[in-house]
Amino acid sequence: MPGSIDSLPLWTPLAGSVALGVLLALVVRALVRQWLNDIAQARPSDVTRVLAASLPRLVAVAVFLVSAATGLRFAPLSEPRLLIAHRLLAAAFAVLGVAVFARIALRAVDTYGRSNPELGSSAGVGKAVIWLGALIIDAVLVSDAVGISLAPALTALGVGSLAVALALQDTLSNFFSGLYLVVDKPVRPGDFVRIEPSYEGYVDSIGWRSTRLRTLGANFIIIPNATLSKAVITNYTLPTPHVASSVRVDVTADADVDRVEDALADEARRSLDVPGMAEAPAPSVSLAPGFVDGGIAFTISFYARTFADQGAVQHALRKRVAARLKKEGIALSSVRVAVLKREG
């Protein structure tokens, strides 16, 4: 029949479908990019920035594939060729899905690596793992679409991977423990922590294999990530860097309790100018532990700004208390222990 679609050359409907698909893809990409950029500006975060940088191009490819699939309905192809074309399009959609997850994951790793320069090595290893996983999945999808079996190759790869995993068991354990530390954030670079049984210091960096701890003596303690992820950790920086501390003051048993308390409370209020002393909660005085052998014990409780400040604050507070009690004529308790030697 003259003028029917069957009389048109094969390339005509295909070219029209491709041209329409390209046009729609460009329009959709521009709209999606503008929409995601508006969201990223209204709600700035790593998630919105990653989505804005990852999705527009992939959405455009998806629109092009949909238009191509629609155009195949009007293409004068034989049944076998049409079946092959549909299988290839299905594989293309599957590969596109893998690409979406891989691209988002790669962008996320890049974003986190820029915000945490000390994790540069971890970012590189993470990107390599993502690329390798995406390539393997794509190879399986494409081979299935074209009718090539990868079962022998996958079997050999599985055996080889098992051997490599056994050989690198400790390394992989440290790597995945490092990922846990990065995601869960029980410790962060700059935090002052104590790790059982007796390690303490500032977290200097978290690498893909180990974590560096810088002690107060300016030494490094290298802790494998697998060990750190299983350890009992006291983080003195979270939820606040302020650390509770105290100074005990013992006076003689015959001292006037009210007078001593007033003197210590006054010094506690004045101690806010001591470097390292936190203003809130304010220092306080209590009759604790109370009556002890040889006298009466008071406790001045306060908060230091950081764990490292408490020693200096205690030192300054003790000097002030000693001077104030001497000025007030209040004697500090002095317990004397008599050692008797039996003469035989």
LUMNU-472631 format. One record per residue (C-alpha): x, y, z; residue in one letter. Coordinates in nm, 4 decimals, decimal comma. Last residue first. Layout:
N
+----------+----------+----------+---------+
:        X :        Y :        Z : residuo :
+----------+----------+----------+---------+
:        X :        Y :        Z :       a :
...
+----------+----------+----------+---------+
//
This chain:
344
+----------+----------+----------+---------+
:        X :        Y :        Z : residuo :
+----------+----------+----------+---------+
:   6,3265 :  -0,8450 :  12,0832 :       g :
:   6,2529 :  -0,4843 :  12,0439 :       e :
:   5,9229 :  -0,4295 :  11,8706 :       r :
:   5,9222 :  -0,1419 :  11,6281 :       k :
:   5,6192 :   0,0805 :  11,6307 :       l :
:   5,5318 :   0,2747 :  11,3167 :       v :
:   5,3196 :   0,5784 :  11,3880 :       a :
:   5,1093 :   0,7061 :  11,1012 :       v :
:   5,0413 :   1,0755 :  11,0974 :       r :
:   4,7350 :   1,2126 :  10,9271 :       v :
:   4,7611 :   1,5812 :  10,8448 :       s :
:   4,4354 :   1,7628 :  10,7914 :       s :
:   4,4629 :   2,1128 :  10,6538 :       l :
:   4,4451 :   2,3916 :  10,9055 :       a :
:   4,2040 :   2,6813 :  10,8745 :       i :
:   4,3524 :   3,0193 :  10,9660 :       g :
:   4,1491 :   3,2015 :  10,7020 :       e :
:   4,4630 :   3,3120 :  10,5145 :       k :
:   4,6034 :   2,9592 :  10,5279 :       k :
:   4,2715 :   2,8251 :  10,3989 :       l :
:   4,2800 :   3,0747 :  10,1103 :       r :
:   4,6413 :   2,9990 :  10,0115 :       a :
:   4,5812 :   2,6216 :  10,0110 :       a :
:   4,2572 :   2,6626 :   9,8174 :       v :
:   4,4259 :   2,8779 :   9,5515 :       r :
:   4,7137 :   2,6334 :   9,5077 :       k :
:   4,4737 :   2,3378 :   9,4878 :       r :
:   4,2669 :   2,5151 :   9,2217 :       l :
:   4,5692 :   2,5905 :   9,0023 :       a :
:   4,6867 :   2,2263 :   9,0079 :       h :
:   4,3365 :   2,0876 :   8,9513 :       q :
:   4,2913 :   2,3181 :   8,6516 :       v :
:   4,6248 :   2,2114 :   8,5020 :       a :
:   4,5356 :   1,8429 :   8,5368 :       g :
:   4,1831 :   1,8931 :   8,4017 :       q :
:   4,2888 :   2,0627 :   8,0795 :       d :
:   4,3817 :   1,7477 :   7,8806 :       a :
:   4,0312 :   1,6054 :   7,9163 :       f :
:   3,8832 :   1,9216 :   7,7710 :       t :
:   3,7013 :   2,2303 :   7,8993 :       r :
:   3,7325 :   2,1153 :   8,2594 :       a :
:   3,4154 :   2,0721 :   8,4627 :       y :
:   3,4033 :   2,1260 :   8,8386 :       f :
:   3,3520 :   1,9497 :   9,1718 :       s :
:   3,5202 :   2,0770 :   9,4891 :       i :
:   3,5127 :   1,7923 :   9,7441 :       t :
:   3,5267 :   1,8273 :  10,1229 :       f :
:   3,6864 :   1,5893 :  10,3736 :       a :
:   3,6781 :   1,6260 :  10,7547 :       i :
:   3,9616 :   1,5098 :  10,9736 :       g :
:   4,2070 :   1,2391 :  11,0832 :       g :
:   4,0216 :   0,9353 :  10,9610 :       d :
:   3,7301 :   1,0496 :  10,7477 :       v :
:   3,4136 :   1,2460 :  10,8090 :       f :
:   3,2661 :   1,3687 :  10,4843 :       g :
:   3,3270 :   1,1951 :  10,1497 :       p :
:   3,1995 :   1,4455 :  10,0671 :       a :
:   3,0812 :   1,7664 :  10,2225 :       l :
:   3,0046 :   1,9287 :   9,8895 :       s :
:   3,1371 :   2,2274 :   9,6938 :       v :
:   3,0315 :   2,3380 :   9,3446 :       s :
:   3,1930 :   2,4616 :   9,0227 :       p :
:   2,9483 :   2,6056 :   8,7661 :       a :
:   2,8035 :   2,3788 :   8,4976 :       p :
:   2,8900 :   2,5760 :   8,2978 :       a :
:   3,1885 :   2,8103 :   8,3061 :       e :
:   3,4399 :   2,5447 :   8,2041 :       a :
:   3,7884 :   2,5786 :   8,3609 :       m :
:   4,0741 :   2,5420 :   8,1089 :       g :
:   4,2508 :   2,8638 :   8,2069 :       p :
:   4,1439 :   2,9617 :   8,5618 :       v :
:   3,9114 :   3,2634 :   8,5443 :       d :
:   3,6180 :   3,0538 :   8,6659 :       l :
:   3,8144 :   2,9900 :   8,9859 :       s :
:   3,6483 :   3,2787 :   9,1707 :       r :
:   3,3279 :   3,0800 :   9,2217 :       r :
:   3,5227 :   2,7791 :   9,3519 :       a :
:   3,7247 :   3,0067 :   9,5807 :       e :
:   3,4032 :   3,1392 :   9,7336 :       d :
:   3,2630 :   2,7884 :   9,7725 :       a :
:   3,5844 :   2,6747 :   9,9457 :       l :
:   3,5713 :   2,9624 :  10,1961 :       a :
:   3,1998 :   2,9171 :  10,2653 :       d :
:   3,2414 :   2,5416 :  10,3140 :       e :
:   3,5305 :   2,5897 :  10,5545 :       v :
:   3,3304 :   2,8386 :  10,7614 :       r :
:   3,0284 :   2,6121 :  10,7684 :       d :
:   3,2349 :   2,3100 :  10,8801 :       v :
:   3,4206 :   2,4937 :  11,1599 :       d :
:   3,7432 :   2,2935 :  11,1944 :       a :
:   3,7928 :   2,0526 :  11,4901 :       d :
:   3,8388 :   1,7447 :  11,2672 :       a :
:   4,1230 :   1,9011 :  11,0712 :       t :
:   4,0772 :   1,9793 :  10,7022 :       v :
:   4,0823 :   1,7534 :  10,3955 :       d :
:   4,0279 :   1,9041 :  10,0478 :       v :
:   3,9455 :   1,6837 :   9,7495 :       r :
:   3,9647 :   1,8275 :   9,3995 :       v :
:   3,7206 :   1,7242 :   9,1283 :       s :
:   3,6703 :   1,6440 :   8,7617 :       s :
:   3,3904 :   1,6277 :   8,5041 :       a :
:   3,5098 :   1,6568 :   8,1439 :       v :
:   3,3786 :   1,9059 :   7,8856 :       h :
:   3,4355 :   1,7879 :   7,5254 :       p :
:   3,0597 :   1,7349 :   7,4767 :       t :
:   2,8625 :   1,4386 :   7,3363 :       p :
:   3,1240 :   1,3168 :   7,2759 :       l :
:   3,4786 :   1,4484 :   7,3350 :       t :
:   3,5734 :   1,2159 :   7,6217 :       y :
:   3,5028 :   0,9072 :   7,4109 :       n :
:   3,5348 :   0,5952 :   7,6249 :       t :
:   3,5838 :   0,2955 :   7,3986 :       i :
:   3,5358 :  -0,0747 :   7,4799 :       v :
:   3,7144 :  -0,2569 :   7,1992 :       a :
:   3,5627 :  -0,4613 :   6,9146 :       k :
:   3,5850 :  -0,1926 :   6,6427 :       s :
:   3,9318 :  -0,0924 :   6,7671 :       l :
:   4,0737 :  -0,4424 :   6,7272 :       t :
:   3,9424 :  -0,4730 :   6,3709 :       a :
:   4,0710 :  -0,1227 :   6,2958 :       n :
:   4,4258 :  -0,2171 :   6,3912 :       p :
:   4,5627 :   0,0238 :   6,6571 :       i :
:   4,8771 :   0,2309 :   6,5977 :       i :
:   4,9757 :   0,4268 :   6,9108 :       i :
:   5,1639 :   0,7458 :   6,8283 :       f :
:   5,3701 :   0,9472 :   7,0751 :       n :
:   5,3276 :   1,3144 :   7,1722 :       a :
:   5,3291 :   1,2385 :   7,5482 :       g :
:   4,9588 :   1,3213 :   7,5641 :       l :
:   4,9083 :   1,0278 :   7,3273 :       t :
:   4,8357 :   1,0471 :   6,9553 :       r :
:   4,6179 :   0,7541 :   6,8423 :       l :
:   4,6465 :   0,6396 :   6,4835 :       r :
:   4,3798 :   0,4074 :   6,3423 :       t :
:   4,4557 :   0,1059 :   6,1243 :       s :
:   4,3840 :  -0,0647 :   5,7921 :       r :
:   4,1724 :   0,1744 :   5,5814 :       w :
:   4,2963 :   0,4756 :   5,7756 :       g :
:   4,1457 :   0,6672 :   6,0664 :       i :
:   4,3596 :   0,9642 :   6,1683 :       s :
:   4,4921 :   1,1492 :   6,4741 :       d :
:   4,2510 :   1,0248 :   6,7394 :       v :
:   4,3720 :   1,2009 :   7,0552 :       y :
:   4,4993 :   0,9921 :   7,3448 :       g :
:   4,4289 :   0,6911 :   7,5629 :       e :
:   4,5276 :   0,3266 :   7,5652 :       y :
:   4,4836 :   0,1270 :   7,8870 :       s :
:   4,2667 :  -0,1837 :   7,8462 :       p :
:   4,0536 :  -0,0622 :   7,6891 :       e :
:   4,0500 :   0,2403 :   7,4642 :       i :
:   4,0374 :   0,5894 :   7,6118 :       r :
:   3,9423 :   0,8661 :   7,3730 :       v :
:   4,0152 :   1,2313 :   7,2954 :       f :
:   3,8456 :   1,3154 :   6,9670 :       d :
:   4,0431 :   1,5048 :   6,6996 :       g :
:   3,9744 :   1,2584 :   6,4179 :       p :
:   3,6409 :   1,0926 :   6,4960 :       r :
:   3,5391 :   0,8057 :   6,7234 :       v :
:   3,2134 :   0,6093 :   6,7463 :       p :
:   3,1569 :   0,7365 :   6,3913 :       k :
:   2,9081 :   0,4757 :   6,2610 :       d :
:   3,0013 :   0,5254 :   5,8946 :       v :
:   3,3776 :   0,5829 :   5,9216 :       v :
:   3,4258 :   0,3313 :   6,2029 :       l :
:   3,2273 :   0,0698 :   6,0097 :       y :
:   3,4329 :   0,1349 :   5,6958 :       l :
:   3,7487 :   0,0869 :   5,9039 :       g :
:   3,6113 :  -0,2434 :   6,0310 :       s :
:   3,5602 :  -0,3404 :   5,6668 :       f :
:   3,9266 :  -0,2678 :   5,5919 :       f :
:   4,0620 :  -0,4271 :   5,9107 :       n :
:   3,8755 :  -0,7504 :   5,8394 :       s :
:   3,9906 :  -0,7377 :   5,4776 :       l :
:   4,3539 :  -0,7115 :   5,5870 :       t :
:   4,3164 :  -0,9888 :   5,8437 :       d :
:   4,1553 :  -1,2260 :   5,5928 :       q :
:   4,3915 :  -1,1440 :   5,3065 :       l :
:   4,5037 :  -1,5002 :   5,2355 :       a :
:   4,1573 :  -1,6404 :   5,3015 :       l :
:   3,9985 :  -1,3747 :   5,0793 :       a :
:   4,2510 :  -1,4421 :   4,8021 :       v :
:   4,1742 :  -1,8139 :   4,8074 :       a :
:   3,8013 :  -1,7474 :   4,8077 :       l :
:   3,8386 :  -1,5004 :   4,5222 :       s :
:   4,0273 :  -1,7589 :   4,3169 :       g :
:   3,7566 :  -2,0180 :   4,3713 :       v :
:   3,4865 :  -1,7660 :   4,2850 :       g :
:   3,6730 :  -1,6450 :   3,9770 :       l :
:   3,7089 :  -2,0016 :   3,8517 :       a :
:   3,3369 :  -2,0587 :   3,9004 :       t :
:   3,2557 :  -1,7220 :   3,7443 :       l :
:   3,4661 :  -1,8071 :   3,4379 :       a :
:   3,2996 :  -2,1474 :   3,4003 :       p :
:   2,9497 :  -1,9946 :   3,4468 :       a :
:   3,0031 :  -1,7046 :   3,2078 :       l :
:   2,7568 :  -1,8317 :   2,9509 :       s :
:   2,7213 :  -1,6297 :   2,6320 :       i :
:   2,3662 :  -1,5740 :   2,5046 :       g :
:   2,3917 :  -1,2094 :   2,4024 :       v :
:   2,1699 :  -1,0893 :   2,6875 :       a :
:   2,3279 :  -1,3239 :   2,9443 :       d :
:   2,6736 :  -1,1982 :   2,8507 :       s :
:   2,5570 :  -0,8387 :   2,8940 :       v :
:   2,4130 :  -0,8995 :   3,2414 :       l :
:   2,7116 :  -1,1020 :   3,3676 :       v :
:   2,9610 :  -0,8461 :   3,2384 :       a :
:   2,7614 :  -0,5624 :   3,3963 :       d :
:   2,7677 :  -0,7378 :   3,7354 :       i :
:   3,1447 :  -0,7891 :   3,7158 :       i :
:   3,2055 :  -0,4307 :   3,6054 :       l :
:   2,9912 :  -0,2895 :   3,8896 :       a :
:   3,1748 :  -0,4960 :   4,1523 :       g :
:   3,5162 :  -0,3924 :   4,0228 :       l :
:   3,4224 :  -0,0241 :   4,0094 :       w :
:   3,2782 :  -0,0288 :   4,3624 :       i :
:   3,5839 :  -0,2097 :   4,5032 :       v :
:   3,8194 :   0,0392 :   4,3366 :       a :
:   3,6173 :   0,3324 :   4,4713 :       k :
:   3,6396 :   0,1934 :   4,8271 :       g :
:   4,0155 :   0,1418 :   4,7991 :       v :
:   4,0663 :   0,5006 :   4,6867 :       g :
:   3,8374 :   0,6423 :   4,9567 :       a :
:   4,0175 :   0,4440 :   5,2260 :       s :
:   4,3512 :   0,5883 :   5,1144 :       s :
:   4,2133 :   0,9418 :   5,1256 :       g :
:   4,0706 :   0,9017 :   5,4750 :       l :
:   4,2907 :   1,1725 :   5,6297 :       e :
:   4,1395 :   1,4197 :   5,3826 :       p :
:   3,7946 :   1,3920 :   5,5475 :       n :
:   3,5564 :   1,6356 :   5,3724 :       s :
:   3,7154 :   1,5598 :   5,0354 :       r :
:   3,7030 :   1,1841 :   5,0968 :       g :
:   3,3381 :   1,2035 :   5,1993 :       y :
:   3,2445 :   1,3730 :   4,8749 :       t :
:   3,4537 :   1,1349 :   4,6635 :       d :
:   3,3025 :   0,8282 :   4,8371 :       v :
:   2,9508 :   0,9654 :   4,7865 :       a :
:   3,0218 :   1,0381 :   4,4205 :       r :
:   3,1445 :   0,6806 :   4,3739 :       l :
:   2,8390 :   0,5355 :   4,5494 :       a :
:   2,5976 :   0,7482 :   4,3449 :       i :
:   2,7742 :   0,6462 :   4,0253 :       r :
:   2,7724 :   0,2771 :   4,1196 :       a :
:   2,4037 :   0,2759 :   4,2157 :       f :
:   2,2985 :   0,4482 :   3,8933 :       v :
:   2,5410 :   0,2440 :   3,6814 :       a :
:   2,3891 :  -0,0804 :   3,8084 :       v :
:   2,0459 :   0,0428 :   3,7023 :       g :
:   2,1856 :   0,1471 :   3,3646 :       l :
:   2,3316 :  -0,1997 :   3,3159 :       v :
:   1,9847 :  -0,3454 :   3,3775 :       a :
:   1,8260 :  -0,1009 :   3,1320 :       f :
:   2,0910 :  -0,1861 :   2,8703 :       a :
:   2,0324 :  -0,5581 :   2,9256 :       a :
:   1,6611 :  -0,5076 :   2,8624 :       a :
:   1,7476 :  -0,3061 :   2,5506 :       l :
:   1,9734 :  -0,5861 :   2,4266 :       l :
:   1,7006 :  -0,8434 :   2,4848 :       r :
:   1,4485 :  -0,6267 :   2,3014 :       h :
:   1,6835 :  -0,5882 :   2,0026 :       a :
:   1,7456 :  -0,9629 :   1,9889 :       i :
:   1,3708 :  -1,0325 :   1,9895 :       l :
:   1,3149 :  -0,7757 :   1,7143 :       l :
:   1,5879 :  -0,9378 :   1,5082 :       r :
:   1,4255 :  -1,2806 :   1,5428 :       p :
:   1,0763 :  -1,1422 :   1,4650 :       e :
:   1,1795 :  -0,9485 :   1,1547 :       s :
:   1,2164 :  -0,5741 :   1,1825 :       l :
:   0,9921 :  -0,3104 :   1,0206 :       p :
:   1,0455 :  -0,0508 :   1,3011 :       a :
:   0,7236 :   0,0831 :   1,4547 :       f :
:   0,7400 :  -0,1092 :   1,7829 :       r :
:   1,1137 :  -0,0525 :   1,7919 :       l :
:   1,0500 :   0,3200 :   1,8345 :       g :
:   0,9007 :   0,2663 :   2,1806 :       t :
:   1,2118 :   0,0799 :   2,2947 :       a :
:   1,4248 :   0,3647 :   2,1620 :       a :
:   1,2110 :   0,6192 :   2,3464 :       s :
:   1,2520 :   0,4222 :   2,6694 :       v :
:   1,6279 :   0,3942 :   2,6113 :       l :
:   1,6570 :   0,7702 :   2,5579 :       f :
:   1,4586 :   0,8422 :   2,8757 :       v :
:   1,6893 :   0,6109 :   3,0746 :       a :
:   1,9961 :   0,7838 :   2,9304 :       v :
:   1,8547 :   1,1213 :   3,0397 :       a :
:   1,7921 :   0,9848 :   3,3897 :       v :
:   2,1552 :   0,8726 :   3,4014 :       l :
:   2,2782 :   1,2188 :   3,3017 :       r :
:   2,0651 :   1,3961 :   3,5633 :       p :
:   2,1321 :   1,1497 :   3,8530 :       l :
:   2,4881 :   1,1824 :   3,9809 :       s :
:   2,5794 :   1,5460 :   4,0553 :       a :
:   2,2428 :   1,6468 :   4,1997 :       a :
:   2,2206 :   1,3195 :   4,3916 :       l :
:   2,5652 :   1,3686 :   4,5493 :       v :
:   2,4879 :   1,7304 :   4,6422 :       r :
:   2,1550 :   1,6317 :   4,7987 :       t :
:   2,3200 :   1,3584 :   5,0088 :       v :
:   2,6203 :   1,5673 :   5,1175 :       d :
:   2,3886 :   1,8370 :   5,2484 :       s :
:   2,2436 :   2,1706 :   5,1409 :       p :
:   1,8650 :   2,1807 :   5,1706 :       r :
:   1,7432 :   2,4746 :   4,9607 :       a :
:   2,0561 :   2,4821 :   4,7441 :       q :
:   2,0610 :   2,1042 :   4,6943 :       a :
:   1,6865 :   2,1024 :   4,6213 :       i :
:   1,7271 :   2,3747 :   4,3583 :       d :
:   2,0181 :   2,1817 :   4,2063 :       n :
:   1,8007 :   1,8690 :   4,1933 :       l :
:   1,5240 :   2,0496 :   4,0034 :       w :
:   1,7636 :   2,2223 :   3,7628 :       q :
:   1,9405 :   1,8951 :   3,6851 :       r :
:   1,6097 :   1,7127 :   3,6391 :       v :
:   1,4827 :   1,9766 :   3,3954 :       l :
:   1,8065 :   1,9893 :   3,1944 :       a :
:   1,8310 :   1,6088 :   3,1793 :       r :
:   1,4668 :   1,5828 :   3,0739 :       v :
:   1,5180 :   1,8240 :   2,7832 :       v :
:   1,8374 :   1,6525 :   2,6665 :       l :
:   1,6791 :   1,3065 :   2,6897 :       a :
:   1,3678 :   1,4199 :   2,5035 :       l :
:   1,5784 :   1,5514 :   2,2158 :       l :
:   1,7996 :   1,2411 :   2,2042 :       v :
:   1,4957 :   1,0123 :   2,2062 :       g :
:   1,3248 :   1,2081 :   1,9303 :       l :
:   1,6356 :   1,1839 :   1,7143 :       a :
:   1,6756 :   0,8122 :   1,7882 :       v :
:   1,3111 :   0,7388 :   1,7121 :       s :
:   1,3266 :   0,9377 :   1,3892 :       g :
:   1,6441 :   0,7599 :   1,2833 :       a :
:   1,4895 :   0,4209 :   1,3591 :       l :
:   1,1690 :   0,5088 :   1,1763 :       p :
:   1,3686 :   0,6158 :   0,8650 :       t :
:   1,6527 :   0,3604 :   0,8799 :       w :
:   1,4403 :   0,0698 :   0,7614 :       l :
:   1,3200 :   0,2483 :   0,4451 :       p :
:   0,9498 :   0,3356 :   0,4334 :       l :
:   0,7119 :   0,1031 :   0,2452 :       s :
:   0,6013 :  -0,0702 :   0,5673 :       d :
:   0,4914 :   0,2644 :   0,7096 :       i :
:   0,2229 :   0,2942 :   0,4454 :       s :
:   0,2426 :   0,5625 :   0,1742 :       g :
:   0,1613 :   0,3264 :  -0,1077 :       p :
:   0,0000 :   0,0000 :   0,0000 :       m :
+----------+----------+----------+---------+
//
